Amino acid sequence: MTIYNYSAKAMNGKEVSLEEYKGKVVLIVNVASRCGFTFQYEDLQKLYDRYKDQDFVILGFPCNQFAEQEPGTNEQVHTFCTLTYGVNFPMFQKVNVRDEGAHPLFTYLAASKPFEGFNPFHPVAKILKSIIDEQLPHYMIGDSIKWNFTKFLIDRQGNVVKRFEATTDPIDMERDIEEVLATP
Protein backbone atom coordinates (compact mmCIF):
# COMPACT_ATOMS: atom_id res chain seq x y z
CA MET A 1 0.00 0.00 0.00
CA THR A 2 1.26 3.50 -0.91
CA ILE A 3 -0.25 6.96 -1.29
CA TYR A 4 -0.85 6.02 -4.94
CA ASN A 5 -3.81 3.91 -3.83
CA TYR A 6 -5.72 7.09 -2.92
CA SER A 7 -7.35 10.02 -4.64
CA ALA A 8 -8.82 13.32 -3.50
CA LYS A 9 -10.74 16.24 -4.93
CA ALA A 10 -8.66 19.19 -6.04
CA MET A 11 -9.91 22.69 -5.30
CA ASN A 12 -11.50 22.76 -8.76
CA GLY A 13 -13.61 19.69 -7.85
CA LYS A 14 -11.70 17.30 -10.10
CA GLU A 15 -10.89 13.90 -8.57
CA VAL A 16 -7.10 13.50 -8.61
CA SER A 17 -5.34 10.17 -8.22
CA LEU A 18 -2.22 10.57 -6.10
CA GLU A 19 -0.61 8.31 -8.68
CA GLU A 20 -0.13 11.58 -10.61
CA TYR A 21 2.73 12.29 -8.18
CA LYS A 22 4.53 9.01 -8.83
CA GLY A 23 8.29 9.55 -8.92
CA LYS A 24 8.08 12.78 -6.92
CA VAL A 25 8.97 13.46 -3.31
CA VAL A 26 5.71 14.57 -1.69
CA LEU A 27 4.91 16.45 1.50
CA ILE A 28 1.27 16.02 2.55
CA VAL A 29 -0.03 18.59 5.06
CA ASN A 30 -3.42 19.12 6.70
CA VAL A 31 -3.84 22.90 6.89
CA ALA A 32 -6.11 25.57 8.36
CA SER A 33 -6.43 29.32 7.86
CA ARG A 34 -7.17 30.33 11.45
CA CYS A 35 -4.68 28.22 13.35
CA GLY A 36 -1.77 29.23 15.55
CA PHE A 37 0.40 27.42 12.98
CA THR A 38 -1.05 29.10 9.87
CA PHE A 39 2.19 31.06 9.54
CA GLN A 40 3.72 27.77 8.31
CA TYR A 41 2.15 28.40 4.90
CA GLU A 42 4.92 30.92 4.27
CA ASP A 43 7.73 28.42 4.83
CA LEU A 44 5.86 25.63 3.06
CA GLN A 45 5.70 27.86 -0.01
CA LYS A 46 9.44 28.64 0.33
CA LEU A 47 10.23 24.92 0.44
CA TYR A 48 8.04 24.29 -2.57
CA ASP A 49 9.70 27.09 -4.54
CA ARG A 50 13.17 25.88 -3.55
CA TYR A 51 12.69 22.21 -4.48
CA LYS A 52 9.86 21.96 -7.03
CA ASP A 53 12.35 21.75 -9.90
CA GLN A 54 13.80 18.64 -8.22
CA ASP A 55 10.46 16.79 -8.40
CA PHE A 56 9.23 17.91 -4.98
CA VAL A 57 5.59 18.76 -4.40
CA ILE A 58 3.50 19.80 -1.42
CA LEU A 59 -0.15 18.75 -1.22
CA GLY A 60 -2.33 20.85 1.09
CA PHE A 61 -5.53 19.43 2.61
CA PRO A 62 -7.66 21.96 4.54
CA CYS A 63 -9.41 20.57 7.59
CA ASN A 64 -11.96 22.08 9.98
CA GLN A 65 -11.78 19.39 12.68
CA PHE A 66 -9.47 21.19 15.09
CA ALA A 67 -11.31 23.96 16.96
CA GLU A 68 -13.09 24.87 13.70
CA GLN A 69 -10.02 26.70 12.40
CA GLU A 70 -10.96 26.23 8.74
CA PRO A 71 -14.61 27.33 8.62
CA GLY A 72 -14.67 28.82 5.12
CA THR A 73 -15.73 27.29 1.84
CA ASN A 74 -13.17 25.65 -0.42
CA GLU A 75 -13.17 28.79 -2.56
CA GLN A 76 -12.53 31.00 0.49
CA VAL A 77 -9.70 28.73 1.63
CA HIS A 78 -8.10 28.83 -1.81
CA THR A 79 -8.42 32.62 -2.02
CA PHE A 80 -6.94 33.06 1.46
CA CYS A 81 -3.95 30.82 0.72
CA THR A 82 -3.26 32.43 -2.62
CA LEU A 83 -3.66 36.07 -1.60
CA THR A 84 -2.17 35.91 1.90
CA TYR A 85 0.73 33.49 1.39
CA GLY A 86 1.12 33.21 -2.39
CA VAL A 87 0.48 29.47 -2.20
CA ASN A 88 0.77 27.83 -5.59
CA PHE A 89 1.37 24.23 -4.58
CA PRO A 90 -1.59 21.88 -5.13
CA MET A 91 -4.45 22.35 -2.68
CA PHE A 92 -7.34 19.96 -2.25
CA GLN A 93 -10.88 20.38 -0.97
CA LYS A 94 -11.55 20.24 2.75
CA VAL A 95 -11.38 16.80 4.35
CA ASN A 96 -11.59 15.20 7.76
CA VAL A 97 -8.27 13.77 8.83
CA ARG A 98 -9.19 11.83 11.97
CA ASP A 99 -11.98 9.87 13.63
CA GLU A 100 -15.08 8.60 11.87
CA GLY A 101 -15.36 10.02 8.39
CA ALA A 102 -11.62 10.63 8.02
CA HIS A 103 -10.36 10.64 4.45
CA PRO A 104 -8.79 7.18 3.87
CA LEU A 105 -5.49 8.80 2.86
CA PHE A 106 -5.09 10.31 6.33
CA THR A 107 -6.09 7.08 8.04
CA TYR A 108 -3.33 5.39 6.04
CA LEU A 109 -0.77 8.13 6.76
CA ALA A 110 -1.43 8.14 10.51
CA ALA A 111 -1.21 4.34 10.65
CA SER A 112 2.05 4.38 8.67
CA LYS A 113 3.96 6.65 11.03
CA PRO A 114 3.02 6.82 14.69
CA PHE A 115 2.71 9.99 16.73
CA GLU A 116 5.99 10.61 18.56
CA GLY A 117 5.00 13.71 20.51
CA PHE A 118 5.10 17.45 20.07
CA ASN A 119 8.33 19.43 20.14
CA PRO A 120 8.13 20.85 23.69
CA PHE A 121 10.49 23.71 22.75
CA HIS A 122 8.28 25.12 19.99
CA PRO A 123 6.80 28.49 21.08
CA VAL A 124 3.21 27.37 20.41
CA ALA A 125 3.59 23.86 21.91
CA LYS A 126 2.55 24.75 25.45
CA ILE A 127 -0.61 26.48 24.24
CA LEU A 128 -1.47 23.60 21.91
CA LYS A 129 -0.88 20.96 24.58
CA SER A 130 -3.07 22.80 27.12
CA ILE A 131 -5.92 23.18 24.58
CA ILE A 132 -5.81 19.48 23.76
CA ASP A 133 -5.46 18.41 27.41
CA GLU A 134 -8.35 20.60 28.59
CA GLN A 135 -10.78 20.42 25.68
CA LEU A 136 -9.89 17.42 23.52
CA PRO A 137 -7.98 14.84 25.58
CA HIS A 138 -9.23 11.99 23.39
CA TYR A 139 -7.14 13.46 20.54
CA MET A 140 -4.01 12.13 22.27
CA ILE A 141 -5.18 8.51 22.06
CA GLY A 142 -3.58 6.44 19.31
CA ASP A 143 -1.62 7.60 16.30
CA SER A 144 -4.31 9.70 14.65
CA ILE A 145 -3.67 13.24 13.47
CA LYS A 146 -3.43 15.45 16.56
CA TRP A 147 -3.73 18.95 15.05
CA ASN A 148 -3.49 21.11 11.93
CA PHE A 149 -0.19 21.24 10.07
CA THR A 150 0.75 17.62 10.63
CA LYS A 151 3.10 16.82 7.78
CA PHE A 152 4.04 13.51 6.11
CA LEU A 153 7.12 13.15 3.90
CA ILE A 154 6.68 10.62 1.10
CA ASP A 155 9.45 9.08 -1.03
CA ARG A 156 9.47 8.67 -4.81
CA GLN A 157 7.83 5.24 -4.50
CA GLY A 158 4.85 6.61 -2.55
CA ASN A 159 5.97 5.35 0.88
CA VAL A 160 5.65 7.38 4.06
CA VAL A 161 9.16 8.20 5.26
CA LYS A 162 8.58 10.53 8.18
CA ARG A 163 5.85 12.28 10.16
CA PHE A 164 6.26 15.83 11.46
CA GLU A 165 3.82 17.33 13.93
CA ALA A 166 2.48 20.89 13.93
CA THR A 167 5.31 21.85 16.28
CA THR A 168 7.90 21.16 13.58
CA ASP A 169 8.35 24.23 11.43
CA PRO A 170 8.68 23.46 7.70
CA ILE A 171 12.19 24.87 7.41
CA ASP A 172 13.31 22.43 10.11
CA MET A 173 12.37 19.57 7.75
CA GLU A 174 14.69 20.74 5.00
CA ARG A 175 17.50 18.25 5.71
CA ASP A 176 15.01 15.35 5.66
CA ILE A 177 13.55 16.58 2.38
CA GLU A 178 17.01 16.87 0.83
CA GLU A 179 17.90 13.33 1.95
CA VAL A 180 14.77 11.90 0.33
CA LEU A 181 15.35 13.97 -2.83
CA ALA A 182 18.89 12.54 -3.06
CA THR A 183 17.54 8.97 -2.97
CA PRO A 184 16.47 7.59 -6.36
C-alpha positions as CSV (number, residue, x, y, z in Angstrom):
1,M,0.0,0.0,0.0
2,T,1.3,3.5,-0.9
3,I,-0.3,7.0,-1.3
4,Y,-0.8,6.0,-4.9
5,N,-3.8,3.9,-3.8
6,Y,-5.7,7.1,-2.9
7,S,-7.3,10.0,-4.6
8,A,-8.8,13.3,-3.5
9,K,-10.7,16.2,-4.9
10,A,-8.7,19.2,-6.0
11,M,-9.9,22.7,-5.3
12,N,-11.5,22.8,-8.8
13,G,-13.6,19.7,-7.9
14,K,-11.7,17.3,-10.1
15,E,-10.9,13.9,-8.6
16,V,-7.1,13.5,-8.6
17,S,-5.3,10.2,-8.2
18,L,-2.2,10.6,-6.1
19,E,-0.6,8.3,-8.7
20,E,-0.1,11.6,-10.6
21,Y,2.7,12.3,-8.2
22,K,4.5,9.0,-8.8
23,G,8.3,9.5,-8.9
24,K,8.1,12.8,-6.9
25,V,9.0,13.5,-3.3
26,V,5.7,14.6,-1.7
27,L,4.9,16.5,1.5
28,I,1.3,16.0,2.6
29,V,0.0,18.6,5.1
30,N,-3.4,19.1,6.7
31,V,-3.8,22.9,6.9
32,A,-6.1,25.6,8.4
33,S,-6.4,29.3,7.9
34,R,-7.2,30.3,11.5
35,C,-4.7,28.2,13.4
36,G,-1.8,29.2,15.5
37,F,0.4,27.4,13.0
38,T,-1.1,29.1,9.9
39,F,2.2,31.1,9.5
40,Q,3.7,27.8,8.3
41,Y,2.2,28.4,4.9
42,E,4.9,30.9,4.3
43,D,7.7,28.4,4.8
44,L,5.9,25.6,3.1
45,Q,5.7,27.9,0.0
46,K,9.4,28.6,0.3
47,L,10.2,24.9,0.4
48,Y,8.0,24.3,-2.6
49,D,9.7,27.1,-4.5
50,R,13.2,25.9,-3.5
51,Y,12.7,22.2,-4.5
52,K,9.9,22.0,-7.0
53,D,12.4,21.7,-9.9
54,Q,13.8,18.6,-8.2
55,D,10.5,16.8,-8.4
56,F,9.2,17.9,-5.0
57,V,5.6,18.8,-4.4
58,I,3.5,19.8,-1.4
59,L,-0.2,18.8,-1.2
60,G,-2.3,20.8,1.1
61,F,-5.5,19.4,2.6
62,P,-7.7,22.0,4.5
63,C,-9.4,20.6,7.6
64,N,-12.0,22.1,10.0
65,Q,-11.8,19.4,12.7
66,F,-9.5,21.2,15.1
67,A,-11.3,24.0,17.0
68,E,-13.1,24.9,13.7
69,Q,-10.0,26.7,12.4
70,E,-11.0,26.2,8.7
71,P,-14.6,27.3,8.6
72,G,-14.7,28.8,5.1
73,T,-15.7,27.3,1.8
74,N,-13.2,25.7,-0.4
75,E,-13.2,28.8,-2.6
76,Q,-12.5,31.0,0.5
77,V,-9.7,28.7,1.6
78,H,-8.1,28.8,-1.8
79,T,-8.4,32.6,-2.0
80,F,-6.9,33.1,1.5
81,C,-3.9,30.8,0.7
82,T,-3.3,32.4,-2.6
83,L,-3.7,36.1,-1.6
84,T,-2.2,35.9,1.9
85,Y,0.7,33.5,1.4
86,G,1.1,33.2,-2.4
87,V,0.5,29.5,-2.2
88,N,0.8,27.8,-5.6
89,F,1.4,24.2,-4.6
90,P,-1.6,21.9,-5.1
91,M,-4.5,22.3,-2.7
92,F,-7.3,20.0,-2.2
93,Q,-10.9,20.4,-1.0
94,K,-11.6,20.2,2.7
95,V,-11.4,16.8,4.4
96,N,-11.6,15.2,7.8
97,V,-8.3,13.8,8.8
98,R,-9.2,11.8,12.0
99,D,-12.0,9.9,13.6
100,E,-15.1,8.6,11.9
101,G,-15.4,10.0,8.4
102,A,-11.6,10.6,8.0
103,H,-10.4,10.6,4.5
104,P,-8.8,7.2,3.9
105,L,-5.5,8.8,2.9
106,F,-5.1,10.3,6.3
107,T,-6.1,7.1,8.0
108,Y,-3.3,5.4,6.0
109,L,-0.8,8.1,6.8
110,A,-1.4,8.1,10.5
111,A,-1.2,4.3,10.7
112,S,2.0,4.4,8.7
113,K,4.0,6.7,11.0
114,P,3.0,6.8,14.7
115,F,2.7,10.0,16.7
116,E,6.0,10.6,18.6
117,G,5.0,13.7,20.5
118,F,5.1,17.4,20.1
119,N,8.3,19.4,20.1
120,P,8.1,20.9,23.7
121,F,10.5,23.7,22.8
122,H,8.3,25.1,20.0
123,P,6.8,28.5,21.1
124,V,3.2,27.4,20.4
125,A,3.6,23.9,21.9
126,K,2.5,24.7,25.5
127,I,-0.6,26.5,24.2
128,L,-1.5,23.6,21.9
129,K,-0.9,21.0,24.6
130,S,-3.1,22.8,27.1
131,I,-5.9,23.2,24.6
132,I,-5.8,19.5,23.8
133,D,-5.5,18.4,27.4
134,E,-8.3,20.6,28.6
135,Q,-10.8,20.4,25.7
136,L,-9.9,17.4,23.5
137,P,-8.0,14.8,25.6
138,H,-9.2,12.0,23.4
139,Y,-7.1,13.5,20.5
140,M,-4.0,12.1,22.3
141,I,-5.2,8.5,22.1
142,G,-3.6,6.4,19.3
143,D,-1.6,7.6,16.3
144,S,-4.3,9.7,14.7
145,I,-3.7,13.2,13.5
146,K,-3.4,15.5,16.6
147,W,-3.7,19.0,15.0
148,N,-3.5,21.1,11.9
149,F,-0.2,21.2,10.1
150,T,0.7,17.6,10.6
151,K,3.1,16.8,7.8
152,F,4.0,13.5,6.1
153,L,7.1,13.2,3.9
154,I,6.7,10.6,1.1
155,D,9.4,9.1,-1.0
156,R,9.5,8.7,-4.8
157,Q,7.8,5.2,-4.5
158,G,4.9,6.6,-2.5
159,N,6.0,5.3,0.9
160,V,5.6,7.4,4.1
161,V,9.2,8.2,5.3
162,K,8.6,10.5,8.2
163,R,5.9,12.3,10.2
164,F,6.3,15.8,11.5
165,E,3.8,17.3,13.9
166,A,2.5,20.9,13.9
167,T,5.3,21.8,16.3
168,T,7.9,21.2,13.6
169,D,8.3,24.2,11.4
170,P,8.7,23.5,7.7
171,I,12.2,24.9,7.4
172,D,13.3,22.4,10.1
173,M,12.4,19.6,7.7
174,E,14.7,20.7,5.0
175,R,17.5,18.3,5.7
176,D,15.0,15.3,5.7
177,I,13.5,16.6,2.4
178,E,17.0,16.9,0.8
179,E,17.9,13.3,1.9
180,V,14.8,11.9,0.3
181,L,15.3,14.0,-2.8
182,A,18.9,12.5,-3.1
183,T,17.5,9.0,-3.0
184,P,16.5,7.6,-6.4
